[in-house]
Amino acid sequence: MSEQNEQKEYVFTYGTLRPSLYPHVEKRFGVKLVGKGILESTFSMYNLGAFPALTKTGDDTSIRGEVVETTNLRGLDHYEGYNSSGDGLYDRSQQKVTLDDGRVLTAWVYFMHKVPQDVELVESGDWEDMRK
């Protein structure tokens, strides 16, 4: 019997998947924290109440979060409501993330194509600020 290699993936987490804010995600999804960092991109963060969402805006913003390593991308996809047909709650794409230690990684980022109207912009780009 041969062992199947599980592919390790990096995921940039900025909300309810951030291990430092929600410690249960490490055990629930088998993720390992790689480091904290910044996603410098054309995304903006919005407060949807119980969780945040990113959407592409064209504005240069910095989103604060954490990169995790996982072999359970499918489990994270399910949790985030992502599916490859594009009709889920979130979509995902690979983006460059600069970790606090200076490393630059390519990680999956979950985002919405369009957030609901009348939601609050998280100007700091850091969901932790909203929890304080």
GROMACS elastic network, one bead per residue, 0.5 to 0.9 nm:
[ bonds ]
;  ai    aj funct       b0    kb
    6    71     6  0.59096   500
    6    72     6  0.85862   500
    7    70     6  0.81991   500
    7    71     6  0.56827   500
    7    72     6  0.86677   500
    8    69     6  0.64109   500
    8    70     6  0.54711   500
    8    72     6  0.81735   500
    8    73     6  0.85330   500
    9    68     6  0.82062   500
    9    69     6  0.55858   500
    9    70     6  0.53551   500
    9    71     6  0.62479   500
    9    72     6  0.82710   500
    9    73     6  0.70590   500
    9   107     6  0.73336   500
    9   108     6  0.78354   500
   10    34     6  0.84614   500
   10    67     6  0.63873   500
   10    68     6  0.56254   500
   10    70     6  0.64541   500
   10    71     6  0.89723   500
   10    73     6  0.88918   500
   10   105     6  0.79700   500
   10   106     6  0.70721   500
   10   108     6  0.62151   500
   11    66     6  0.82105   500
   11    67     6  0.54952   500
   11    68     6  0.53716   500
   11    69     6  0.64424   500
   11    70     6  0.75590   500
   11    73     6  0.83597   500
   11    94     6  0.85509   500
   11   106     6  0.83997   500
   11   109     6  0.61493   500
   11   110     6  0.84978   500
   12    17     6  0.89259   500
   12    18     6  0.85755   500
   12    37     6  0.87211   500
   12    39     6  0.79585   500
   12    65     6  0.66565   500
   12    66     6  0.56842   500
   12    68     6  0.65074   500
   12    95     6  0.85568   500
   12    97     6  0.75891   500
   12   106     6  0.88223   500
   12   107     6  0.56637   500
   12   108     6  0.59369   500
   12   109     6  0.53772   500
   12   110     6  0.79973   500
   13    16     6  0.76986   500
   13    17     6  0.55041   500
   13    18     6  0.52451   500
   13    19     6  0.83972   500
   13    64     6  0.87723   500
   13    65     6  0.55366   500
   13    66     6  0.51987   500
   13    67     6  0.59834   500
   13    68     6  0.71920   500
   13   108     6  0.87594   500
   13   109     6  0.71782   500
   13   110     6  0.81049   500
   14    17     6  0.68395   500
   14    18     6  0.59069   500
   14    52     6  0.78563   500
   14    53     6  0.85784   500
   14    54     6  0.88285   500
   14    63     6  0.74436   500
   14    64     6  0.64777   500
   14    66     6  0.64485   500
   14    67     6  0.87374   500
   14   109     6  0.88088   500
   14   125     6  0.88287   500
   14   126     6  0.72683   500
   14   127     6  0.65627   500
   14   128     6  0.86926   500
   15    18     6  0.56390   500
   15    21     6  0.80317   500
   15    22     6  0.87269   500
   15    51     6  0.62699   500
   15    52     6  0.58074   500
   15    53     6  0.78483   500
   15    65     6  0.75602   500
   15   126     6  0.83847   500
   15   127     6  0.58112   500
   15   128     6  0.79376   500
   16    19     6  0.81740   500
   16    21     6  0.73433   500
   16    22     6  0.63622   500
   16    25     6  0.83662   500
   16    50     6  0.85424   500
   16    51     6  0.62701   500
   16    52     6  0.78066   500
   16   127     6  0.87695   500
   17    20     6  0.88922   500
   17    21     6  0.79796   500
   17    22     6  0.66309   500
   17    23     6  0.86920   500
   17    24     6  0.89326   500
   17    25     6  0.61159   500
   17    26     6  0.86616   500
   17    66     6  0.88145   500
   17    76     6  0.87309   500
   18    21     6  0.54928   500
   18    22     6  0.58812   500
   18    23     6  0.76838   500
   18    25     6  0.74986   500
   18    26     6  0.89284   500
   18    33     6  0.87659   500
   18    65     6  0.69245   500
   18    66     6  0.60998   500
   18    67     6  0.82864   500
   18    68     6  0.83341   500
   19    24     6  0.71938   500
   19    25     6  0.59397   500
   19    26     6  0.62158   500
   19    31     6  0.85070   500
   19    32     6  0.85388   500
   19    33     6  0.70235   500
   19    66     6  0.77419   500
   19    68     6  0.83149   500
   20    23     6  0.58709   500
   20    33     6  0.87581   500
   20    66     6  0.82792   500
   21   128     6  0.73468   500
   22    25     6  0.61958   500
   22    26     6  0.84704   500
   23    26     6  0.61462   500
   23    27     6  0.78948   500
   24    27     6  0.56226   500
   24    28     6  0.60266   500
   24    29     6  0.84950   500
   25    29     6  0.56455   500
   25    30     6  0.73934   500
   25    31     6  0.70816   500
   26    29     6  0.57325   500
   26    30     6  0.51932   500
   26    32     6  0.63152   500
   26    33     6  0.79263   500
   26    68     6  0.89515   500
   27    30     6  0.51200   500
   27    31     6  0.70916   500
   28    31     6  0.80715   500
   29    70     6  0.77527   500
   29    71     6  0.88261   500
   29    72     6  0.65231   500
   29    73     6  0.86864   500
   29    75     6  0.67488   500
   29    76     6  0.70393   500
   30    69     6  0.86655   500
   30    70     6  0.64842   500
   30    71     6  0.75722   500
   30    72     6  0.69891   500
   31    68     6  0.59387   500
   31    69     6  0.55353   500
   31    71     6  0.76216   500
   31    72     6  0.77219   500
   32    67     6  0.86257   500
   32    68     6  0.53073   500
   32    69     6  0.51124   500
   32    70     6  0.65670   500
   33    36     6  0.82280   500
   33    66     6  0.72283   500
   33    67     6  0.62661   500
   33    69     6  0.64165   500
   34    66     6  0.74512   500
   34    67     6  0.54646   500
   34    68     6  0.51554   500
   34    69     6  0.64002   500
   34    99     6  0.87400   500
   35    65     6  0.87599   500
   35    66     6  0.56813   500
   35    67     6  0.55267   500
   35    68     6  0.72005   500
   35    99     6  0.61744   500
   35   100     6  0.71917   500
   35   101     6  0.80317   500
   36    64     6  0.77085   500
   36    65     6  0.58382   500
   36    67     6  0.62153   500
   36    68     6  0.89883   500
   36    98     6  0.85738   500
   36    99     6  0.56266   500
   36   100     6  0.59030   500
   36   101     6  0.84664   500
   37    63     6  0.84407   500
   37    64     6  0.60194   500
   37    65     6  0.56833   500
   37    66     6  0.57565   500
   37    67     6  0.71923   500
   37    97     6  0.66390   500
   37    98     6  0.54840   500
   37   100     6  0.50383   500
   37   101     6  0.82575   500
   37   102     6  0.87670   500
   38    62     6  0.60952   500
   38    63     6  0.55556   500
   38    65     6  0.62801   500
   38    66     6  0.79768   500
   38    96     6  0.89655   500
   38    97     6  0.57319   500
   38    98     6  0.53683   500
   38    99     6  0.63277   500
   38   100     6  0.76349   500
   39    43     6  0.86757   500
   39    61     6  0.82070   500
   39    62     6  0.56618   500
   39    63     6  0.50403   500
   39    64     6  0.64831   500
   39    65     6  0.75690   500
   39    95     6  0.75852   500
   39    96     6  0.66599   500
   39    98     6  0.65774   500
   39    99     6  0.87549   500
   40    43     6  0.81069   500
   40    60     6  0.70872   500
   40    61     6  0.59467   500
   40    63     6  0.64264   500
   40    64     6  0.88248   500
   40    95     6  0.88029   500
   40    96     6  0.75992   500
   40    97     6  0.69493   500
   40    98     6  0.79160   500
   41    44     6  0.84268   500
   41    56     6  0.84277   500
   41    58     6  0.83017   500
   41    59     6  0.78076   500
   41    60     6  0.57193   500
   41    61     6  0.58027   500
   41    62     6  0.64973   500
   41    63     6  0.78212   500
   41    95     6  0.80644   500
   41    96     6  0.83543   500
   42    55     6  0.82920   500
   42    56     6  0.55681   500
   42    57     6  0.56551   500
   42    59     6  0.50391   500
   42    61     6  0.60934   500
   42    62     6  0.84449   500
   43    54     6  0.58871   500
   43    55     6  0.52310   500
   43    57     6  0.54592   500
   43    58     6  0.69434   500
   43    59     6  0.69029   500
   43    60     6  0.73234   500
   43    61     6  0.64183   500
   43    62     6  0.80267   500
   43    63     6  0.77331   500
   43   111     6  0.83971   500
   44    53     6  0.82102   500
   44    54     6  0.54061   500
   44    55     6  0.55877   500
   44    56     6  0.64118   500
   44    57     6  0.61980   500
   44    58     6  0.86456   500
   44    59     6  0.74842   500
   44    60     6  0.84306   500
   44    61     6  0.64898   500
   44    62     6  0.81754   500
   44    63     6  0.75137   500
   44   121     6  0.74518   500
   44   122     6  0.76795   500
   44   123     6  0.80980   500
   44   125     6  0.70195   500
   45    52     6  0.65520   500
   45    53     6  0.56098   500
   45    55     6  0.67113   500
   45    63     6  0.73755   500
   45   120     6  0.86744   500
   45   121     6  0.60137   500
   45   122     6  0.53448   500
   45   123     6  0.74285   500
   45   124     6  0.85733   500
   45   125     6  0.57646   500
   45   126     6  0.79599   500
   45   127     6  0.82139   500
   46    51     6  0.86995   500
   46    52     6  0.54720   500
   46    53     6  0.53162   500
   46    54     6  0.62973   500
   46    55     6  0.79768   500
   46   115     6  0.76647   500
   46   119     6  0.64489   500
   46   120     6  0.55635   500
   46   122     6  0.52817   500
   46   123     6  0.84213   500
   46   125     6  0.85179   500
   46   127     6  0.89827   500
   47    50     6  0.78018   500
   47    51     6  0.64198   500
   47    53     6  0.67249   500
   47   119     6  0.62118   500
   47   120     6  0.52836   500
   47   121     6  0.62625   500
   47   122     6  0.62602   500
   47   127     6  0.81535   500
   47   130     6  0.80412   500
   48    51     6  0.54832   500
   48    52     6  0.53705   500
   48    53     6  0.69088   500
   48   115     6  0.84136   500
   48   116     6  0.82274   500
   48   119     6  0.63136   500
   48   120     6  0.74716   500
   49    52     6  0.72106   500
   49   119     6  0.86029   500
   51   127     6  0.83911   500
   52   122     6  0.84996   500
   52   127     6  0.69074   500
   53    90     6  0.86468   500
   53   110     6  0.81244   500
   53   111     6  0.61513   500
   53   112     6  0.64902   500
   53   115     6  0.73537   500
   54    63     6  0.89303   500
   54   109     6  0.88751   500
   54   110     6  0.73890   500
   54   112     6  0.60131   500
   54   113     6  0.84434   500
   54   114     6  0.88050   500
   54   115     6  0.80624   500
   55   111     6  0.54775   500
   55   112     6  0.51531   500
   55   113     6  0.57902   500
   55   114     6  0.62380   500
   55   115     6  0.68896   500
   56    59     6  0.80776   500
   56   111     6  0.77563   500
   56   112     6  0.79014   500
   56   113     6  0.69900   500
   56   114     6  0.81802   500
   57    60     6  0.83340   500
   58    61     6  0.89072   500
   61   123     6  0.89778   500
   61   124     6  0.89416   500
   61   125     6  0.73930   500
   62   124     6  0.80327   500
   62   125     6  0.60714   500
   62   126     6  0.86273   500
   63   124     6  0.77281   500
   63   126     6  0.60573   500
   63   127     6  0.88094   500
   64   124     6  0.83739   500
   64   125     6  0.59093   500
   64   127     6  0.77022   500
   64   128     6  0.87129   500
   65   125     6  0.88498   500
   65   126     6  0.69908   500
   65   127     6  0.80600   500
   65   128     6  0.88107   500
   66    99     6  0.81878   500
   67    97     6  0.80930   500
   67    99     6  0.79863   500
   67   105     6  0.86955   500
   67   107     6  0.73422   500
   68   107     6  0.87072   500
   69    72     6  0.89941   500
   70    73     6  0.63404   500
   70    76     6  0.89418   500
   71    74     6  0.84164   500
   72    75     6  0.52852   500
   72    76     6  0.65650   500
   72    77     6  0.87128   500
   73    76     6  0.50608   500
   73    77     6  0.60256   500
   73    78     6  0.86147   500
   74    78     6  0.62531   500
   74    79     6  0.87085   500
   75    78     6  0.51478   500
   75    79     6  0.62879   500
   75    80     6  0.86615   500
   76    79     6  0.50228   500
   76    80     6  0.60727   500
   76    81     6  0.84639   500
   76    82     6  0.83889   500
   77    80     6  0.51759   500
   77    81     6  0.60186   500
   77    83     6  0.68126   500
   77    90     6  0.86015   500
   77    92     6  0.88422   500
   77   110     6  0.87091   500
   78    81     6  0.51149   500
   78    82     6  0.60219   500
   78    83     6  0.75564   500
   79    82     6  0.77390   500
   80    88     6  0.84958   500
   80    89     6  0.70909   500
   80    90     6  0.63594   500
   80    91     6  0.87924   500
   80   110     6  0.75918   500
   81    87     6  0.89934   500
   81    88     6  0.52495   500
   81    90     6  0.57882   500
   81    91     6  0.83375   500
   82    85     6  0.86371   500
   82    86     6  0.74386   500
   82    87     6  0.77841   500
   82    89     6  0.60353   500
   82    91     6  0.56917   500
   82    92     6  0.75018   500
   82   110     6  0.81229   500
   83    86     6  0.59184   500
   83    87     6  0.68013   500
   83    88     6  0.55463   500
   83    89     6  0.84945   500
   83    90     6  0.79709   500
   83    91     6  0.74266   500
   84    87     6  0.79141   500
   84    88     6  0.81838   500
   84    91     6  0.80113   500
   85    88     6  0.76948   500
   86    89     6  0.85394   500
   86    90     6  0.80746   500
   86    91     6  0.65991   500
   87    90     6  0.81986   500
   87    91     6  0.84535   500
   88    91     6  0.70057   500
   89   111     6  0.86140   500
   89   112     6  0.67860   500
   89   113     6  0.88922   500
   90   110     6  0.59782   500
   90   111     6  0.53165   500
   90   113     6  0.74848   500
   91   109     6  0.82719   500
   91   110     6  0.56214   500
   91   111     6  0.53895   500
   91   112     6  0.59839   500
   91   113     6  0.72720   500
   92   108     6  0.62642   500
   92   109     6  0.52461   500
   92   111     6  0.58776   500
   92   112     6  0.83227   500
   93   107     6  0.80933   500
   93   108     6  0.54040   500
   93   109     6  0.54917   500
   93   110     6  0.68390   500
   93   111     6  0.81040   500
   94   106     6  0.61407   500
   94   107     6  0.52220   500
   94   109     6  0.60481   500
   94   110     6  0.89783   500
   95   105     6  0.81792   500
   95   106     6  0.53943   500
   95   107     6  0.55431   500
   95   108     6  0.63312   500
   95   109     6  0.66814   500
   96   104     6  0.65778   500
   96   105     6  0.56669   500
   96   107     6  0.64374   500
   96   108     6  0.88856   500
   97   103     6  0.82638   500
   97   104     6  0.55641   500
   97   105     6  0.53342   500
   97   106     6  0.61552   500
   97   107     6  0.68352   500
   98   101     6  0.81128   500
   98   102     6  0.61524   500
   98   103     6  0.58409   500
   98   105     6  0.65627   500
   98   106     6  0.89427   500
   99   102     6  0.53340   500
   99   103     6  0.53150   500
   99   104     6  0.61838   500
   99   105     6  0.76931   500
  100   103     6  0.74474   500
  111   114     6  0.87246   500
  112   115     6  0.62725   500
  114   117     6  0.88796   500
  115   118     6  0.89912   500
  115   119     6  0.77026   500
  116   119     6  0.64900   500
  120   123     6  0.87516   500
  121   124     6  0.87812   500
  121   125     6  0.85282   500
  122   125     6  0.54732   500
  122   126     6  0.70078   500
  122   127     6  0.73444   500
  122   129     6  0.84372   500
  122   130     6  0.75332   500
  123   126     6  0.79777   500
  124   127     6  0.81914   500
  124   129     6  0.73964   500
  125   129     6  0.84298   500
  126   129     6  0.56285   500
  126   130     6  0.73639   500
  127   130     6  0.52130   500
  127   131     6  0.67059   500
  128   131     6  0.51535   500
  128   132     6  0.66986   500
  129   132     6  0.54836   500
